[in-house]
Amino acid sequence: MAWKIFCAVPHLLAELGGTYSPTVQTFSAAEEFVCRLYNPFGDTNVIPSLRCIQFRKGAGKLENLPQTRDVLCHHILRAIISGSYLENIIRCKPADTLPNNNWLDFESDYSLTPIFVTQDCVSRLCGCNSM
């Protein structure tokens, strides 16, 4: 479902990852994308209204309601920070950043799991003295 919505309205996520400090418009577009995920045929573009509509419909368990706007913003910022961290490592020494090497492990279900490292470990990877 998410892929169909993304293909229909790719502009909603186009600005994600383009900058280290996303704009209000970036957050609003991501919020509209989430609203379309939970209510594809509705006209609600803000998460609080969507949560209210879903709750009134009797969406079953509370866990089935969309997350709050604050949680969405937190996840966007976390992804930007993680991406910039990995981008810096790759820029520093690309040969050591291939999957199954230093910062990612392949799991049996073919998913990638990040390996959390200390600053000393990253410094050794980059060949630098400090981050």
C-alpha positions in Angstrom: 0.0 0.0 0.0 2.8 2.4 0.9 4.5 1.9 -2.4 1.3 2.6 -4.4 0.8 5.8 -2.5 4.4 6.8 -2.9 4.1 6.2 -6.7 0.9 8.3 -6.8 2.3 11.2 -4.9 6.1 11.0 -4.9 6.5 14.8 -4.3 5.3 14.4 -0.7 8.6 12.7 0.2 10.8 14.4 -2.3 12.5 16.8 0.1 13.3 14.2 2.8 17.1 13.8 3.2 17.8 16.9 1.1 19.0 19.0 4.0 20.0 18.5 7.6 17.4 21.0 8.8 14.0 20.1 7.2 11.5 22.9 6.7 7.9 23.1 8.0 6.8 22.2 4.4 8.9 19.0 4.5 7.2 17.9 7.8 3.8 18.8 6.4 4.3 16.8 3.3 5.5 13.8 5.3 2.4 14.2 7.5 0.2 14.2 4.5 1.9 11.0 3.2 1.1 9.3 6.6 -2.5 10.5 6.4 -2.8 8.9 2.9 -1.4 5.7 4.2 -4.0 5.4 6.9 -6.9 6.9 5.0 -6.1 6.6 1.2 -9.5 8.0 0.1 -9.9 10.6 2.7 -9.2 14.3 2.5 -7.5 14.7 5.9 -3.9 16.1 5.7 -3.1 16.4 9.4 -2.4 13.6 11.8 -4.5 14.9 14.8 -7.6 15.0 12.6 -6.8 11.6 11.1 -6.3 10.1 14.6 -9.7 11.5 15.7 -11.5 10.1 12.6 -9.8 6.7 13.0 -10.7 6.6 16.7 -14.3 7.5 16.0 -14.5 4.8 13.4 -13.5 2.3 16.0 -10.1 1.4 14.6 -9.9 -1.5 17.0 -6.8 -1.3 19.2 -5.2 2.0 20.0 -2.0 0.6 18.5 -3.7 0.7 15.1 -4.0 4.5 15.2 -1.4 6.5 13.4 1.4 7.8 15.5 1.3 11.4 16.6 2.8 14.3 14.7 5.6 14.6 17.3 6.6 11.0 16.7 6.7 11.5 13.0 9.0 14.5 13.4 11.2 12.6 15.7 11.6 9.7 13.2 12.4 12.1 10.4 15.1 13.9 12.4 16.5 10.5 13.6 16.7 9.3 10.0 18.5 12.5 9.0 21.0 12.2 11.8 21.6 8.5 11.0 22.0 9.3 7.3 24.5 12.1 7.9 26.5 9.8 10.2 26.7 7.1 7.6 27.4 9.6 4.9 30.4 11.0 6.8 31.8 7.5 7.3 31.3 6.6 3.6 32.9 9.9 2.5 35.8 9.3 4.9 36.8 5.8 3.7 34.3 4.1 1.3 36.1 0.7 1.1 35.5 0.0 4.7 31.8 0.8 4.7 30.5 -1.9 2.5 27.7 -4.1 4.0 28.8 -7.0 6.1 32.0 -5.2 6.9 32.2 -2.7 9.7 28.9 -1.0 10.4 26.2 -3.3 9.0 25.5 -7.0 9.5 23.4 -9.2 7.3 20.8 -11.1 9.3 19.4 -14.5 8.3 16.2 -12.8 6.9 18.4 -10.6 4.6 17.8 -7.5 6.6 20.6 -5.2 7.6 21.3 -4.4 11.2 23.5 -1.5 12.2 26.5 -2.2 14.4 26.7 0.5 17.1 30.3 1.5 17.4 32.3 3.8 19.7 34.1 6.9 18.6 37.5 5.0 18.8 36.2 2.4 16.4 35.0 5.0 13.9 38.3 6.9 14.2 40.2 3.7 13.3 37.9 3.2 10.2 38.4 6.7 9.0 42.0 6.9 9.9 41.4 10.2 11.7 42.1 11.2 15.3 38.7 12.7 16.1 35.1 13.0 14.8 
